[in-house]
Amino acid sequence: MTGIRKIAREAGVSPASVSRVLSNDSSFSVSEQTRARIKKVAAKYNYHPHLNMPVTPPITPRSILVLTTHSLETEAHDPYFIQVHDGIIQEASKQNIQIKAFVRFPNKAFQFTDARKYDGVIVAGVFTQEFYANLAKNNPHIVLIDDYRYLPAYDIIRNSYFEATQIVLDQLLENGLNKIAFIGGNIHPMNNSGETTDSYQDIRAKAYLMWTRLHNISPLIALNGWTPKDGFDSMNALLKDNFQVVLIASDQLTIGAYRALKQHQLKVPQDLQIISYNDSDIAEYLVPSLSSINPASFSMGKIAVQRLVHRLNNPNDIPIHINLPAKATWRESSEINLNQ
């Protein structure tokens, strides 16, 4: 097929001149002799610009599979996970990517070979390393969200809870508060059938314990589960000790902790200051309103999709671990505003 470059060479002009003459560009200044010569060569080869344009085949939208450890019930109680999922959905729509399946675990019916049907996989939540390995055998294009273990084979999107925790603790200490407790839970990785008996320390608890060791401060810590009842039980267990501030690993846990304090007729922040994590909508409407560390969960979902697109386009690139900055929002539950 004759192209513009061949016509340009024979006519003794640039390809751009050929293009503008043959498209009848009235703003292009060229002599009539040159214009005629270009058209003569084009006619010789029966070249018509619109007929000879390469046809771009329609682009088939990429499809992704989303696997999550977050049940609908969990989402209903903790908006953190809803925001992660919303970020995935909105960015996928923006990039013309189809979310063909959204699978919640435990799910005994899931087959790892199902992952072969999709261009890539986003995993929101924590699964066993064996689960990831089996998934990668069937689809190597994987991005993980919210897993804080060192997993060099995968792209991972996290928030900077470790750093944010230590920054807040330093600020509390600078303001004369050194009796600081912590309420949280351990992480239990998921497999097909449910949570395993394996567990590891949550990143917030790890940051707290490392900080107390560094400053030679005795830790006051309660690690149970992640429900409001666990927050209630943990606070009751800690109240036998004397402390000024408590960091609580989620807003949901704080709901239970608030109830325990009310039963003991203790006031926030006069008797005890509270700083939580996740900064969900409920934090603003608790009484008193709750100081809470915002994890940029919506952005975590968005960036996971962006990273998956990069992985699909550059499958041989080294995996990247991205930490998004977490920032505290200060409200009534803490007497001092550490932003000031």
Sequence and secondary structure as in RCSB ss.txt:
>XXXX:A:sequence
MTGIRKIAREAGVSPASVSRVLSNDSSFSVSEQTRARIKKVAAKYNYHPHLNMPVTPPITPRSILVLTTHSLETE
AHDPYFIQVHDGIIQEASKQNIQIKAFVRFPNKAFQFTDARKYDGVIVAGVFTQEFYANLAKNNPHIVLIDDYRY
LPAYDIIRNSYFEATQIVLDQLLENGLNKIAFIGGNIHPMNNSGETTDSYQDIRAKAYLMWTRLHNISPLIALNG
WTPKDGFDSMNALLKDNFQVVLIASDQLTIGAYRALKQHQLKVPQDLQIISYNDSDIAEYLVPSLSSINPASFSM
GKIAVQRLVHRLNNPNDIPIHINLPAKATWRESSEINLNQ
>XXXX:A:secstr
   HHHHHHHHTS HHHHHHHHTT TT    HHHHHHHHHHHHHTT  TTTSS        EEEEEEES  HHHH
HH HHHHHHHHHHHHHHHHTTEEEEEEEESS TT  GGGGGGSSEEEEES B HHHHHHHHHH   EEEES  S 
 TTSEEEEE HHHHHHHHHHHHHHTT   EEEEEE B  EETTEE S  B  HHHHHHHHHHHHTT   EEEEE 
SSHHHHHHHHHHHTTS  SEEEES HHHHHHHHHHHHHTT  TTTT EEEEES  HHHHHSSS  EEEE  HHHH
HHHHHHHHHHHHH TTS   EEEE  EEE  TTSSS TT 
